[in-house]
Amino acid sequence: MALLILGLSHRSAPMPVLDAAALDAAAGERLREAVLAGSYVNGLGLLSTCNRLELIADVSAFHGGLADLGSALVDTVGIDWQTLAPHLYAHYDERAMEHLLHVACGLDSMALGEAQILGQVRQVLSEGQRRKELTGELSQALQQALRIGKRAHAETELDSVARSLLGTALDSAPGVIGDYAKAKALVVGAGAMSGLVVASLAKLGLNRISIVNRSLDRAERLAAGVGGRALPLTPETLETEIADADLIVSCTGARGAVITPDLVRRVPGRPAFVVDLALPRDVAPEVGEMEDVTLIGLDDLAERLREAPHSGDKVTAVIAQVRAIIAQEMNRLGAERRAREIGPAVAALRSRAAEVLELEIARLRSKIGRDADERVLAEAETAMRRVADKILHTPTVRAKELAADAQGVDYAALLGVLFDLPSGDGVKGHVAGQHIGGIDPAHVRLAGNRSDEDTVLRAFGGREAAS
């Protein structure tokens, strides 16, 4: 397996670009089909959130996999390369796994340390498994990311410094709508983000939570968990529920505005607090200009988070602890991987030794078999096998130990060179981990036909992405 991640996020792209690249259900299907049709792609996980779009793939080759992912992405989102390319980043091999761990731990989130990303990564895993689009190695990588993300929250005070998008959005809500215990909430949509929203609102003690969704059964499942109401999403229902709600949170996967000024009928003097967590946006900007309506969208959230940077000794210490956990886990995963990679080379070495031994035994029997006692020949054969095993034992054990601890030394390839083992026995090395940002549109489609790293660096403008 070689892990390759291609994507864009709030760190690499402005909100209008993220908005334009957001996927509805149909576009997500097209992207999956296009990527998996690539010659170099073995498996795919699609992470699509309100501020992130990442293709997490198991590829058979770096250059070809990069071309398959890049071509599928640009064809699906329909954005010209001149606009999209500067905002894309790619992480490969160990750097891809490290990036995945940063994402799962919330260190790459708009809201530092937010736990919602764990649910989104879990959805990538469950959806990929349901669709049978994950390889075993890719499934294992996602499971490791979830495990390590949970560990970061359990072993540090990450939760105490984390600020979820919804939590940040609701900072000023009580000043608008008053006591939560007397307020009625309306959640529009019933996807993964909506599930997190409903759970968060339930903890705040809202007087009533209503959920509207096109698929009523999904709304009913969410409502059942918090004692809420579930209704079908129709213009009539939406208009009625908006008029009766104090707090409205919308997070659907629809294209185009779901909540328009025509649907917002407010009782004069009864304020409403509206949060739009969707990308592209669910709520028309004009709604925020209406009397008695306060609208908070992702642009507003990004600005609020920029104005309140993560600082202070406690936050700095927590971030350092989480990074230490990631570094420790990367060392462990790297050791396990190197130990696995040396396995085929050790097996190939033992197989080569067995072949040589059998040839020598056959030659011995052919030369003196008629003149020697069978018991003597059998004992000689046993002794030869014992000598071969003893000679091979220490080098192979040490090779496994050294491979697990090595940094920058490919002992599998070294064994292959020393003993002239065939490359088909898994003794080849692999391309070192990279992460590169800023794709040059002129080269991505050609990358699958090139073998030199200079071509790939040119394809990404020769710039490394920020870690």
Backbone hydrogen bonds, N-H to C=O, Kabsch-Sander energy under -0.5 kcal/mol:
donor,donor_aa,acceptor,acceptor_aa,energy
2,A,59,V,-0.6
4,L,57,A,-2.6
5,I,91,H,-2.9
6,L,55,L,-1.9
7,G,89,Y,-2.2
8,L,53,L,-2.0
10,H,51,N,-1.7
12,S,9,S,-1.1
13,A,9,S,-2.4
17,V,14,P,-0.7
18,L,14,P,-2.0
19,D,15,M,-3.0
20,A,16,P,-2.3
21,A,17,V,-1.8
22,A,18,L,-0.6
22,A,19,D,-0.9
28,G,24,D,-2.5
29,E,25,A,-2.0
30,R,26,A,-2.2
31,L,27,A,-2.6
32,R,28,G,-2.4
33,E,29,E,-2.4
34,A,30,R,-2.5
35,V,31,L,-2.6
36,L,32,R,-2.7
37,A,33,E,-1.2
38,G,35,V,-1.9
41,V,38,G,-0.8
42,N,40,Y,-0.6
42,N,58,D,-3.4
43,G,58,D,-1.3
44,L,133,E,-2.4
45,G,56,I,-2.6
47,L,45,G,-0.6
47,L,54,E,-2.5
48,S,46,L,-0.7
49,T,52,R,-3.1
52,R,49,T,-0.8
53,L,8,L,-2.5
54,E,47,L,-2.7
55,L,6,L,-3.1
56,I,45,G,-3.0
56,I,54,E,-0.7
57,A,4,L,-2.9
57,A,55,L,-0.7
58,D,43,G,-2.1
59,V,2,A,-2.8
59,V,57,A,-0.6
60,S,40,Y,-2.4
65,G,61,A,-2.2
66,L,62,F,-2.5
67,A,63,H,-2.0
68,D,64,G,-2.4
69,L,65,G,-2.5
70,G,66,L,-2.6
71,S,67,A,-2.4
72,A,68,D,-1.9
73,L,69,L,-2.4
74,V,70,G,-2.3
75,D,71,S,-2.1
76,T,72,A,-1.8
77,V,73,L,-2.5
78,G,74,V,-1.3
83,T,80,D,-1.1
84,L,80,D,-2.2
85,A,81,W,-2.8
87,H,84,L,-1.8
88,L,85,A,-1.5
89,Y,7,G,-2.4
90,A,436,I,-3.0
91,H,5,I,-2.5
92,Y,434,Q,-4.2
93,D,3,L,-3.1
95,R,92,Y,-1.4
97,M,93,D,-1.8
98,E,94,E,-2.4
99,H,95,R,-2.2
100,L,96,A,-2.4
101,L,97,M,-2.0
102,H,98,E,-2.1
103,V,99,H,-2.4
104,A,100,L,-2.5
105,C,101,L,-2.0
106,G,103,V,-1.4
107,L,102,H,-1.8
108,D,102,H,-1.0
109,S,106,G,-0.7
112,L,110,M,-0.7
113,G,106,G,-2.7
114,E,111,A,-2.0
117,I,114,E,-0.6
118,L,115,A,-1.3
119,G,115,A,-0.8
120,Q,116,Q,-1.6
121,V,117,I,-2.7
122,R,118,L,-2.4
123,Q,119,G,-1.8
124,V,120,Q,-1.7
125,L,121,V,-2.1
126,S,122,R,-2.8
127,E,123,Q,-2.9
128,G,124,V,-2.2
129,Q,125,L,-2.4
130,R,126,S,-2.4
131,R,127,E,-2.2
132,K,128,G,-0.7
132,K,129,Q,-0.5
133,E,128,G,-2.6
134,L,128,G,-0.8
139,S,135,T,-2.5
140,Q,136,G,-2.1
141,A,137,E,-2.1
142,L,138,L,-2.1
143,Q,139,S,-2.2
144,Q,140,Q,-2.5
145,A,141,A,-2.1
146,L,142,L,-2.2
147,R,143,Q,-2.5
148,I,144,Q,-2.7
149,G,145,A,-2.3
150,K,146,L,-2.4
151,R,147,R,-2.1
152,A,148,I,-2.3
153,H,149,G,-1.6
154,A,150,K,-2.3
155,E,151,R,-2.7
156,T,152,A,-0.9
158,L,152,A,-0.5
160,S,157,E,-0.7
161,V,157,E,-0.8
161,V,158,L,-0.9
162,A,158,L,-1.4
163,R,112,L,-1.1
168,T,164,S,-2.6
169,A,165,L,-2.5
170,L,166,L,-2.4
171,D,168,T,-1.0
172,S,169,A,-0.6
173,A,170,L,-1.3
176,V,172,S,-0.6
176,V,173,A,-1.8
177,I,173,A,-2.7
178,G,174,P,-1.9
182,K,179,D,-1.4
183,A,180,Y,-1.6
185,A,208,R,-3.4
186,L,247,L,-2.7
187,V,210,S,-3.1
188,V,186,L,-0.5
188,V,249,V,-2.7
189,G,187,V,-0.7
189,G,212,V,-3.0
195,G,191,G,-2.0
196,L,192,A,-1.5
197,V,193,M,-2.3
198,V,194,S,-3.1
199,A,195,G,-2.0
200,S,196,L,-2.1
201,L,197,V,-2.8
202,A,198,V,-2.2
203,K,199,A,-1.5
204,L,200,S,-1.1
205,G,201,L,-0.6
205,G,202,A,-1.0
206,L,201,L,-1.2
207,N,180,Y,-1.3
207,N,183,A,-1.5
208,R,183,A,-1.2
210,S,185,A,-2.4
211,I,229,R,-2.7
212,V,187,V,-2.3
213,N,231,L,-1.7
216,L,214,R,-0.9
218,R,215,S,-0.6
219,A,215,S,-1.4
220,E,216,L,-2.6
221,R,217,D,-1.8
222,L,218,R,-1.8
223,A,219,A,-2.7
224,A,220,E,-2.3
225,G,221,R,-1.0
226,V,222,L,-0.5
226,V,223,A,-1.2
227,G,223,A,-0.8
228,G,223,A,-2.8
229,R,209,I,-2.3
231,L,211,I,-2.6
233,L,213,N,-1.4
234,T,232,P,-1.0
238,L,234,T,-3.0
239,E,235,P,-2.2
240,T,236,E,-2.1
241,E,237,T,-2.8
242,I,238,L,-2.5
243,A,239,E,-1.8
244,D,240,T,-1.0
245,A,241,E,-0.8
245,A,242,I,-0.7
246,D,184,K,-2.6
247,L,184,K,-2.3
248,I,273,F,-2.7
249,V,186,L,-2.8
250,S,275,V,-2.6
251,C,188,V,-2.6
256,G,254,A,-0.5
258,V,282,D,-3.0
259,I,282,D,-2.4
260,T,258,V,-0.6
263,L,260,T,-1.5
264,V,260,T,-0.8
264,V,261,P,-0.7
265,R,263,L,-1.1
266,R,264,V,-0.7
270,R,267,V,-2.5
272,A,292,D,-2.8
273,F,246,D,-2.8
274,V,272,A,-0.6
274,V,294,T,-3.5
275,V,248,I,-3.2
276,D,296,I,-3.1
277,L,250,S,-2.3
277,L,275,V,-0.7
278,A,250,S,-0.5
284,A,259,I,-2.6
284,A,282,D,-0.5
287,V,284,A,-2.1
288,G,284,A,-0.5
288,G,285,P,-1.2
289,E,286,E,-1.2
290,M,287,V,-1.5
293,V,290,M,-1.5
294,T,272,A,-2.6
295,L,293,V,-0.5
296,I,274,V,-2.8
301,L,297,G,-2.2
302,A,298,L,-2.7
303,E,299,D,-2.0
304,R,300,D,-2.5
305,L,301,L,-2.5
306,R,302,A,-1.9
307,E,303,E,-2.0
308,A,304,R,-1.0
311,S,309,P,-0.8
316,T,312,G,-2.4
317,A,313,D,-2.5
318,V,314,K,-2.5
319,I,315,V,-2.7
320,A,316,T,-2.1
321,Q,317,A,-2.1
322,V,318,V,-2.5
323,R,319,I,-2.5
324,A,320,A,-2.0
325,I,321,Q,-2.0
326,I,322,V,-2.4
327,A,323,R,-2.6
328,Q,324,A,-2.6
329,E,325,I,-2.6
330,M,326,I,-2.7
331,N,327,A,-2.1
332,R,328,Q,-2.1
333,L,329,E,-3.1
334,G,330,M,-2.5
335,A,331,N,-2.2
336,E,332,R,-2.3
337,R,333,L,-2.4
338,R,334,G,-2.7
339,A,335,A,-2.3
340,R,336,E,-2.0
341,E,337,R,-2.6
342,I,338,R,-1.7
343,G,339,A,-0.8
343,G,340,R,-0.5
345,A,341,E,-0.6
346,V,342,I,-2.6
347,A,343,G,-2.7
348,A,344,P,-2.4
349,L,345,A,-2.3
350,R,346,V,-2.6
351,S,347,A,-2.3
352,R,348,A,-2.4
353,A,349,L,-2.5
354,A,350,R,-2.4
355,E,351,S,-2.2
356,V,352,R,-2.3
357,L,353,A,-2.7
358,E,354,A,-2.6
359,L,355,E,-2.1
360,E,356,V,-2.2
361,I,357,L,-2.6
362,A,358,E,-2.4
363,R,359,L,-2.3
364,L,360,E,-2.6
365,R,361,I,-2.5
366,S,362,A,-2.3
367,K,363,R,-1.9
368,I,364,L,-2.7
369,G,365,R,-1.8
371,D,368,I,-0.7
372,A,368,I,-1.8
377,L,373,D,-2.2
378,A,374,E,-2.6
379,E,375,R,-2.1
380,A,376,V,-2.3
381,E,377,L,-2.6
382,T,378,A,-2.4
383,A,379,E,-2.4
384,M,380,A,-2.4
385,R,381,E,-2.1
386,R,382,T,-2.4
387,V,383,A,-2.5
388,A,384,M,-2.2
389,D,385,R,-2.5
390,K,386,R,-2.4
391,I,387,V,-2.5
392,L,388,A,-2.2
393,H,389,D,-2.0
394,T,390,K,-0.8
396,T,392,L,-2.3
397,V,393,H,-2.4
398,R,394,T,-2.8
399,A,395,P,-2.4
400,K,396,T,-1.9
401,E,397,V,-2.1
402,L,398,R,-3.2
403,A,399,A,-2.4
404,A,400,K,-1.9
405,D,401,E,-1.5
406,A,402,L,-1.6
410,D,408,G,-0.5
411,Y,409,V,-1.1
414,L,410,D,-2.0
415,L,411,Y,-2.5
416,G,412,A,-1.9
417,V,413,A,-2.1
418,L,414,L,-2.7
419,F,415,L,-2.4
420,D,417,V,-0.5
421,L,416,G,-1.8
425,D,422,P,-1.8
426,G,423,S,-1.1
427,V,423,S,-0.6
428,K,423,S,-0.5
434,Q,92,Y,-0.9
436,I,90,A,-2.6
437,G,463,R,-2.1
438,G,88,L,-2.6
439,I,85,A,-1.6
440,D,459,A,-5.9
443,H,440,D,-1.8
444,V,440,D,-1.0
446,L,443,H,-0.9
447,A,443,H,-1.0
447,A,444,V,-1.0
449,N,446,L,-2.0
450,R,447,A,-1.6
455,T,452,D,-0.6
456,V,452,D,-1.0
457,L,453,E,-2.6
458,R,454,D,-2.4
459,A,455,T,-2.3
460,F,456,V,-1.2
461,G,458,R,-1.9
462,G,457,L,-3.9
463,R,437,G,-0.5
463,R,460,F,-1.2
465,A,435,H,-0.8
